[in-house]
Amino acid sequence: MRRRLLLLIAFILAGWAFGVLDSRIPMPSTPAVFWAGNLASPWLVLPFFVGWAQRSRRWALAGGMVTCTASMVGFFGPGGAWGPASFAFVASWLLVGALAGLVYGQFGDAWGRSRALLEGLALALPFILEPWAWRLVLGSAPGPVPYWYVETAVGGALLVWVVVASRRRAGQAKEAGS
């Protein structure tokens, strides 16, 4: 119980710190320049890993939800967009964060138990698909293209890691069954 609680506290603090740091990325004065803080895929990493680090599904779900919510609180926190006029906006993002955290806590928990390819893909694919989703929605990628190259490269590295770990786990299971 103590280990779970310490891990949860560490991930909550890491989530909050991520949100604070992400909010410090300056917003450009023109919408044509992409704001790096708007990349969605990095927000899913900590909830996935907190789910992976926990030993029970309940702690994984709670940890993912609270960690992602802490990231949102760090992002919108003191000095951020917490004014009365923006309450509904911030509350909607807190809800999105809580739900995404639940889902990614579950993916991390399942990945930790089985190394199934599907759960691992849930971590890697947002990094690869986000640039294409922007292109489909807007007709072109907003902002400087290097952001998209870096995000796609991170996704590719995660994809290789996921496939290798999944195959390694399958090979170990096959050897154990022989």
PyMOL commands that set and color helices and strands:
alter all, ss='L'
color gray80, all
select helices_A, chain A and resi 2-23+36-38+41-53+57-76+84-114+117-138+145-177
alter helices_A, ss='H'
color red, helices_A
deselect
rebuild
show_as cartoon
